[in-house]
Amino acid sequence: MDVATLIELVLALAVSGALIGFLAGLFGIGGGAISVPVFFEIFQLLGYAPEISMPLAVGTSLAVIVPTSIASARGHWHRGTVDMALLRIWAIPILIGVLAGSVIARYADPWVFQVVFVAVATVIAIRLLTGGQGWRLAETLPGRALLTIYGAVIGFLSALMGIGGGALSNLAMTLHGVPIHRAISTSAGVGVLIAIPGTLGYMAAGWGRAGLPPDALGFVSPITFALTIPTALLTARLGVRLAHALSRRHLEMAFGLFLLTVSARFLLGLLG
């Protein structure tokens, strides 16, 4: 690789890191919807096969989400809008779901990750863009048994998508009448619950796999992580500040358009 290409890659990772951090604070998500496609394209550009590039992008994305989610969750917690009781209920189910998704990651074809990403993100985007008309299951959160199932599903799908679970937990909470600002704040905490075991799971899933980059720890690239994190941490607080300044409808529209854009990008890749 020539010097010019290397510089372009470093700049791309720095910019994506800034976007990841900002989105983590703004939407209560880990930024995986940005980092997964960016990392995937970069690993492809470096010459790695899709069956390596896709899980490596997902695993590295989860690693990046660890510090950004912690920064985002702290910001929202200081504002008193994180539902700690719900996070305690979800902790174990989410862990089980994440571990199951990490195991599947070792054997799944690249298209599996992309199909899950497109399907889930599109459903959430449509719900947000339509204003949630008819998308209300109840006015309050369900009992512990159903919440446990929600947690396991959120953990499982998030592990396959390489996201912090913010989009999924946002959907689950708002379907049950939780205000958008509280849902976003609590989703930042969900990102912490998912990203840490998810990163470890992808490290284990890819351990000893042939064809990985020289720096890789399983399906996680420490070099990619190191180049992305600095700008991500700088912009996370800006996202938190803007989230609390925007109206509920503005947040829903922005989040919906963002998810729809990412879904379209992956869909084009699948059809191509």
Sequence and secondary structure as in RCSB ss.txt:
>XXXX:A:sequence
MDVATLIELVLALAVSGALIGFLAGLFGIGGGAISVPVFFEIFQLLGYAPEISMPLAVGTSLAVIVPTSIASARG
HWHRGTVDMALLRIWAIPILIGVLAGSVIARYADPWVFQVVFVAVATVIAIRLLTGGQGWRLAETLPGRALLTIY
GAVIGFLSALMGIGGGALSNLAMTLHGVPIHRAISTSAGVGVLIAIPGTLGYMAAGWGRAGLPPDALGFVSPITF
ALTIPTALLTARLGVRLAHALSRRHLEMAFGLFLLTVSARFLLGLLG
>XXXX:A:secstr
  HHHHHHHHHHHHHHHHHHHHHHHHHSS SHHHHHHHHHHHHHHTT  HHHHHHHHHHHHHHHHHHHHHHHHHH
HHHTT   HHHHHHHHHHHHHHHHHHHHHHTT  HHHHHHHHHHHHHHHHHHHHTTTTT  S SS   HHHHHHH
HHHHHHHHHHHTS SHHHHHHHHHTTT  HHHHHHHHHHHHHHHHHHHHHHHHHHHTT TT  TT SSS  HHHH
HHHHHHHHHHHHHHHHHHTTS HHHHHHHHHHHHHHHHHHHHHHHH 
